[in-house]
């Protein structure tokens, strides 16, 4: 008896939008499809140098405001391979599936996480054929999914659901050739295994990058000590509401006591948020209170402008509690007075913020009157 087998050529497409990190979802799909015996071709953007017949195409997506490159990819590869089955997944596909289906009825939309692909380690080798990622040398991992919080501005509840700790160790998730790991957990410290994994990384000389941010409300002396011993380049948290003040100050104090330099502690600061259902949002005055706190405590601030989860343009939303001019003032101050988009607690800037009597005065650009000595920390 003979069994007829054929190789399915699968095209994995990362649209040509801005991203600081390679497409983890596609790398996991590559591992899954390879387990089926498929031949994988990974491309970024629009590539007309594909000389194989493609039977299926998977296109990933990021935020909703980056939808145009996704549509460009659908148009381009459907025209190139009209008989191939096209599936679009990722954040935009999960949040706005109808926006894709209305434009492309023939496209399959995959919402949420792919349970089978989640079981596989990423295929980092596919990155070598794309110039943007060919020198990538870090492992990207999720040790948990979801979050114990339910912040009204956050995409995680919609894309990942309730919190679940999937792993009790981090070592098997790290590529053997990598000594750095990007931890993408949305609330790493909520895992009951967080301390164990921090100790594992310390024991094996693994450098972590908590770019997604850690939860200041879950910090304690032991965790602060482990983080300080790991010596990550920076440690990120969030200071989104004034009500988090005590937890933020405690976190900075604990890390300083453990020997970590405060200016390398970076707090994401949400602004321009407004929830029409709750009739609630932050204000410029609220932003200034939080910024004054961080400058007084000598930590760094990274302002993050709120963008609605279904926004089709990046910065089109303006909270009724903000004006376009006030939002532009933050953008200008980040460019002129900040470093890499962050407000760093060097003396001149700290004095400027602490002496300001209102938001406009704090964000005003006065290069002739203030000499700012910048410290390169990134």
C-alpha positions, 0 to 999 in steps of 0.5 A: 500500500502506498501513501501519497504525501506532498509538502505544503508550502506555507508562507508566513508574512509579517506586514511592513509596519514598525516593530521593535521585535520579531513576530513571535506568533509567526515563529511559533506557527513555523514550528507547528507547521514544520511538525506537519511536514510543511515547508516554511517561507517567512517574509517581511513586507511585500516580496515578489521573489518567491519561486514556490507554489504557495498553498497557504498564507498566514499574515500576522497583525499588530495594533489596529492603527497599523491595519494598512500594511496588513491589507497591503499584504493581503492584496499583494499575496492574494494577487500573487497566489490567488488559489492559496488560503489566506488566514490573518491573525494577531491583535488587529485581527482579534479586535476588529475581525469585521474590518478585515472580513468586510474588505476581504470575504475570502480571508479567514480571520483567526482571533486570539491565541493559537492553542496548538502553536502556543505549545511550540518553541519559536523557530528563530532560524527563520529570522536569518533570511530577513534583514531586519531580524537577521542579527536577533540573538534574544529569546522571547518568552511568555511564562504566563498569559493574561493578567490579574488586573482588568484595566479599562485601557488594556488589550490583554483581557480581549486577546489573552483572557484571564490570567494563567501561569503556564510555566513553572520554569523559564530555562526550557523556553530560552534558546541554548544559544541565547544569553538574553531573554525578553519576557513578554508576560503581561504580569510576570510577578503575578505568577506563583513561579516568578521568584523561582524563574528569577533565581534560575536566570540569576544562576544561569547568567541570563539577562532579562528584559522586562519590556512589558513592565512589571507590576509595582503593586506586587513588589517586595524586598526579595523580588527587588533583591533578585532584580537588582542582582540580575542587573537588567539594563533598565526595569520597567513598571507603570504609573498610570493613576495617582492611586498607585503612588504608594506602590510606586514609591515603595518599589523605587525605595526597595530597588534602591535599597537593593543596590539598583540605580533609580534613574534606570527604573522607568515608569510607563505613564499613561495619559489622554485616557478617557472611558465614556462608559465610566465618564472618567479619565486622566487630566494634564494636572494628574499627569503633572502630579505623577511626573513630579512624583517620579522626578522627586523620587529620581526615577525615569518616566516614559509617557504613553499616549492612550490610543483606543483599542479600535483606533484606525489612526494612531493619534487621532483620539483626543480625550475631552479632558485634554486639548490638542495643544497639551498633547503636542506639548508632551510630544515636543517635550519628549523630543527636546527635553527627553532622551529616547522618549523618556524623561530622565531625572537629570538635575536641570529637568528635575528642577524645571518640573518640581518648580512648575506651578501648572502643566503648561509651565512644566512642558514649556520649552525654554532652551535659553534659560535651562541647561540640561545635562543628559545622561545616556542610560539606554 
